[in-house]
């Protein structure tokens, strides 16, 4: 596998992970669910998926 192929594979993998995160947050936000998120102090906290979705993507939460 050449360097160019490796870079393309890494870019495709990263794009897939970003898309999966977007879809997961959108679906959880639509159902008014929460997610577990790491904080700055190496701890965990439960936060609203709606808040995180709007903050990250600057989009309104879709309705169904």
C-alpha positions in Angstrom: 0.0 0.0 0.0 1.5 3.3 -1.1 1.6 6.4 1.1 -1.1 8.1 -1.0 -3.4 5.1 -0.5 -2.8 5.1 3.2 -3.6 8.8 3.4 -6.8 8.3 1.4 -7.8 5.4 3.7 -7.2 7.5 6.8 -9.2 10.4 5.3 -12.1 8.1 4.4 -12.0 6.5 7.8 -12.1 9.9 9.6 -15.0 11.0 7.4 -16.9 7.9 8.2 -16.4 8.4 11.9 -17.5 12.0 11.7 -20.6 11.0 9.8 -21.4 8.3 12.3 -21.1 10.8 15.2 -23.3 13.3 13.4 -26.0 10.8 12.7 -25.9 9.4 16.3 -26.2 12.9 17.8 -29.0 13.9 15.5 -31.0 10.8 16.3 -30.5 11.1 20.0 -31.3 14.8 19.9 -34.5 14.1 17.9 -35.6 11.6 20.7 -34.6 14.1 23.4 -32.0 11.7 24.9 -28.7 12.3 26.7 -25.2 11.3 26.0 -22.2 10.6 28.2 -19.3 13.0 27.4 -15.8 13.4 28.8 -15.0 16.6 30.6 -11.8 18.6 31.1 -11.0 16.9 34.4 -10.8 13.4 32.9 -14.3 12.7 34.3 -17.6 12.0 32.7 -20.9 13.8 32.6 -24.3 13.3 31.2 -25.4 16.0 28.8 -28.4 16.7 26.5 -27.8 15.5 23.0 -29.8 18.5 21.8 -27.4 20.9 23.3 -24.3 19.2 21.9 -25.8 18.8 18.5 -26.7 22.5 18.2 -23.4 23.6 19.6 -21.3 21.4 17.3 -23.2 21.7 14.1 -25.0 25.0 14.4 -28.2 23.4 13.1 -31.7 23.2 14.6 -32.7 19.7 15.8 -34.8 18.1 13.0 -38.3 16.9 13.9 -39.9 13.8 12.8 
